Amino acid sequence: MFRIRTHNQIALRGLERFPRDRFEIASDLSDPDAILLRSHPLDADALPATVHAVARAGAGVNNIDVAHCSERGIPVFNTPGANANAVKELVLAGMLLSARHLRAGLDWVHALEAADEADLHRQVEAGKKQFLGRELSGRTLGVVGLGAIGSRVARIALDLGMAVIGYDPALSVDAAWRLPSQVTPMASLEALLARADFVTLHLPLLDATRDLVGTQQLAVMKPDAVLLNFARQGIVDDGAVADALNNGALGGFVSDFPSLALAGVPGVLTLPHLGASTDESEQNCAVMAADALVDFLENGNIRHSVNFPDLILEPGPGARLAVTNRNVPRMLGSVLSELADANINVLDMLNKSRDQLAYNLLDLAEAPSPAVLARIGRLEGVINVRLVHGARDPA
């Protein structure tokens, strides 16, 4: 019986993915095999020694001490793309809000005082000219980051008649296949910023992306351009944006991350981090995170981990052993040598590495004894060893 400790409110559809005859799920388990959470902060002190995996029902993992998890050989799973549609729709709403001055118009109408219906209509007709906007069709959208969300934003912008340019120096093969062919690639961020009427950011917050858009980058943008950040706070230098708006060097800024630096600045629209706040998104994230935990705990497979390589070994009849080690030479040979000394035959195996970690799945003719597992665990460079399951009945 696997034990899953939850934090935050996890959508029921996700919790239902755990077979109840093999999984116990609760928020107060003291010795869990895995932790499933959303935005709950999880540092090193909050990780019991029993934990084999952590899953975040969402894309960002800033609330998890990933480095510590890597040191202990604990994969951290996230759910890339599960909230992509929700964010895509909010980006579209942000562009429309800024292009048509909708918030200002709504506030103005709400504050109107009229003697009668005719007076109200006269005020509306006289005052609407102050909210003259512009259409999205025919404008150029720059998409920075062309992954699951960025590619969807690009597609909906093309459907609206916008020209779309993109920049992503880390574009994966899978992401490239998803990208509409009408998107024009740009050689640099600055080249994109200089051409776009609207710029939307869809990047993770890393050392390389912190303050990616600051004073220097804002200086090359069109003075009436609108910048949108529905990715992560910290990618944009909010102080530099405030200066640009106050100086008339930027047309608008729409962000999902409120900031004191932006409070009261004309041209700023901020939302209370609503990117993934839909029923559908929360359900998708919960299902994806739960499926990753079930497959890892029952089969040792890894999908959508932020610190481990993806590795999927199809089920076989043998016992399955998972070994995590530092990515150094001759580690796999040392593990195989211990198994050979114990006269245990290897039926199938996969080995992959990512940065400083390597992960191995080995299907064996029989389950190693506790003594053999202990010897493998003591090998220099081995981080952890887990007997995923014993030999299975071929029937």
N, C-alpha and C positions, 0 to 999 in steps of 0.2 A: 504494500500500500504506500503510494507516494503522498507526501504531505505538501500542500501548496499554501503558503501564507500570502494573503492579499492585503494591499494597502489601497486607500481611495475607494471610490465606488466603481466597481468593474461591471460592465454591462452584462446582463443575464445571459445573453446569447453566447458570450465568451465563456462564462462559468459552465454553461451546459456542454461545452466541448470536452470537459474532463469526465471520462467514464467513472461513475460513482462507485463501481465495484473495485476500482484500482486507485482512486484518488480521493484524498480528503482535503477539502478546501475550507479555510477559515481565516479570520483576521488576527487571531490570537494564538496561533500555533507556536510553540516554543522551540521546536527542533525541525524546521521545515527542510524539505529537499530542494525547494525552489521558492522564489518570491515573485509575485505578479503585482505590478503597481502602475500608476500613472505619473503624477507629479510629486508624489511623496519623496522627500529627500532621503537618500540611502547612502550613508557613509560607511567607512570601514568598521566602526564600532557596532553598526546595526546588522552586520552579516554574521549569523551563527556559523559555527564550524561545519554544520551539517549541509549547508547550502551548496548545491551543484550548479545552479543556474539562476539568472535574474532576467525577467522579461518586462519590458516597458510597453504598455499599450499606448503607443505614440511614437513619433519619429525621433524627437530629441531625447538625449540621455544625459543632459547637463546635471540632472538631479542625482545621478548615480556616480559613485567613485569607480569609474571604469578601470583606471590604472591599478587600483587595489585588487579589483576582480581579476585582472589579467595576471597579477603576481600570484594569485591563489589558483589560477587555472579555471576560473568561473566564466563561462560565456555570458555575455550580456546581449539579449535579443531586443530588437525594436521592430516597428511595423511600418517600414517605408512604403509609401503609396496608399496606405489604408485610409488616410484622411485627405488624399489628393483632390478628390472631387469637391469636398467641403471648402478647402482653401482656394481652389480654382474659382468657385462661385463667389467667394468673398473678395478675391482680387478684382473680379468683374464689377462687383458692387462698389469697390473702392474707386475704380476708374470712373464709373458713372457718377458717383457722389462728387468727385472733384471736377469732372468735365462739365456737369450741368448745375453746379452750385446748389445741390439738393438740400443740404443741411441748412444753409442760409435761407433758402426759400421756405423750407418748412418752418423754421423759427419765425420768419417774418409773418407768414400767414397765421401762425398760432398767436402772435401778439396783436393782430389787427383788432380794432374796435370799430364797429359799424352800427349806424342807427337802424338800418334795415337791409334787406337783401340787395336792393339797388345800390345803396351806398357801398356795400361790400364789393360788389362787382366793379364799381368805379375805381375803388382803391386798388383792386387787383390789377385791372388793366393799366392803371397809371404807374404802378410800382414794379410790374414784372420785368421791365426793361433792365433793371439793375442786376438781374440774374441771368443775363445773356450768357449762354454757354457755347460749347462746341461739340460736334459729333465725333464719335470714335472712328467711324468709317473714314478711311483715307489717311488716318494718322499712323505714325510709326511707333510700334511697341518694341522696346528692348527688353529681352528676357535674359537675366543673368542667373545661370544655373538651369540646366535643361534636363533635369531628372524627371521623376514621376509627376511632380506638380508643375514644373516649368513647361514640360511638353504639353500638358493639358491646357495651361494658360495660353500657350502659343496657338494651339488648335482652335480654341474658342475665339481668340482675337482674329484669326484668319477668317473664321466664319462670319465675323462682324464686319469684314471688309478692311481690316487693318493690315498694314505691311508689318511683318515681324522680322526682327533681327535678333540674333542670339549670341551669347558668349558663355563658354564653359570649357576651361582648359582641362578639366578632369572628366570629360564626357565618356561614359562607359559604352561598350558595344550594345548592350541591351537598351540603354537610353537612346542611342543613335537610331536604333530600329524604330523606336516609338515616335521619333521626331518627324513632324510633317516636312516634306521635301521643300515646301515653299519658304521655310525659315532660312534667312540669309545669315551664314556664320560670319562673325566679326573676329578680327585678329587680336583685338585687345579690348579691355574694359573701357578705356578712354575713347576708343573709336565708336563703340556702341553708345556711350553716354552723349557723345557729340551729335549723333544723328537722331536720337529717339525723342519723341514727344512725351511718351510715358516710359518709365523704367520700373520693372518689377524684379525683386530679388528673391531667389529661391536656393539658398545655400545653407549648409550647416555652419554653426559658429565654431570655428577653429582658430588657432593662433594665426593662420594665414588669412583668415577672412575677417578677423576683428578690425573694426574701423575701416573696412574695405572701401567704403564711400565716405570720404572726408572732404576737407577744404579743397585739396588739389583736384579731386574728381568732380566735385560740384562746380568748380570753375569752368569746366569744359561743357557743361550742360546748357541747353537752351534756356534763356531766362523765363520762358513760360512753360517749361517742362514740369511734369509731375513725377515724383519719386514715390514708389510704394514698397513698403517693407512688411511682408507677412511671413518672413522666414524666422529670424531670431534677433532679439535685441542685442546690440553690440556690433552687428555688422555695419550699421550706420552710425557715424559720429553725430549724435543728436544736437550737440552744441554748434557744430559746423552747419547743420541744416538750419537751425534757428538764425544764425548769422546770414546765411544766404537768402532766406525768406525775408528777413528784415531789411536787407539791402536790395531787394528786387532782383536777385540773381537766380531765383528759383520760383517756379509758378505755384507749387504745392507739394505737400508731403502727407501721405496717407500711411499710417502705421498701426499695427496690431499691438503695440507695446507703449503704453503711456510712459511719459518721462517728464520730470520736473523741468528739464532744460527746454521743453517744448510748450510748457503751460502758457497759454495766452498769446502764443505767437500766431499772427495772421497767416492763413493758408495751411494750417495744420489740422488734419482730421485723425484723431486717435480712437481706436476701439479697444475694449477690455479683453484682449487676447482671445478672440472668438474664432480663430482659424479652424480649429477642429471641433468646435462646439455645436455639433449636430448629433441627433440620435443615431443617424446612419453611420457617421464617422466613429463615434464611440463604440458602436457595435462591431464595425469592421476591425478596429484596432484590437478590441478584446478577443475577437475570434482568432485573428492572426497571431497574437501573442500566446494565446492558450494552445493553439495548434503547434507552435514552435516548441513550447515546453513539453507537451505530450510526446512529440517525436524525439526530442532530445532525451528525455528521461527513459522512455521505453525502447528506443532504438539507437540512441547515441548520435543521431543525425543533427546537423547544424544548418539552419537556414536563417538568414537575416540577422547575423550577429555583427555587432560593431567592433568586436575585438578578436574574434576567431574567424578562420576561413570557413566558407560554406563547404560542407562535406556531407554527401548523402550516399550511404551504402545500402543497397536494396536488401530486404530481409532474407536471411538464409537459415538453414536448419541448425547451425552450430551455436555455441555459446559466443557472446560478443563482449569484447574487451575494449575499453576506451582509455587511451593514454595521452595525457597532455605533457609536453616537454618544452624546454627552451629550444629555440631553433639553432641548434649547433650540430656539427657533423657526427655521424656514426651513432646517433641516438636510436634510430630504428633497428640497426644491427644489434645493438646491445639488448634491446627488448626481445628481438627474435632469438637471440642466443639463450636468454633465460628460458624462453618457452621450449626451445630445442632440448636444453638440459633436462627439462621436466617431461620430455617425450610427448609434447603437445603439438599436434599438427595444425598448421594454419591453412584454413580453407579459402579465405578471401581477405583482402585488406585494402584500405585506402589511407593515404598519408598526404596531408596538405599543410602548408605553413602560411602565416601572415605576420609580417614584421618579426617580432622576437619570439613568437609562439608557433609551435607545431602541434597538430592534432592527428591522432591515429585511431582508426577503427579496425579491429582485427576479429574476424570470425574464426573460431577455433573448434576443433573436433570435440573438445570437452572443456569444461570450465576449470580454470586454474585453481589450485588450492589456495587458502589464505596465505600459506607460507610463500608460494610462488608470487602472489600478488604483492606481498611485503617486500620480496627481493627486487621486483621491478620498481616498486615505489622508492627503494633506497638507491637506485641508480643515479649517479650524478647527472643533473640536468632534467630529471623527471619531476614534474610539478605535482601531478596527481594521477591516480589509477582508479578506474571504476569498472567493476564487472557489471555490464549493462543488463545482461540476462544470461541464464544458463542455456544449455542445448535445448532446442525445441523439437517437439514431435513432428516428424515429416508429414504425418497425416493431418 
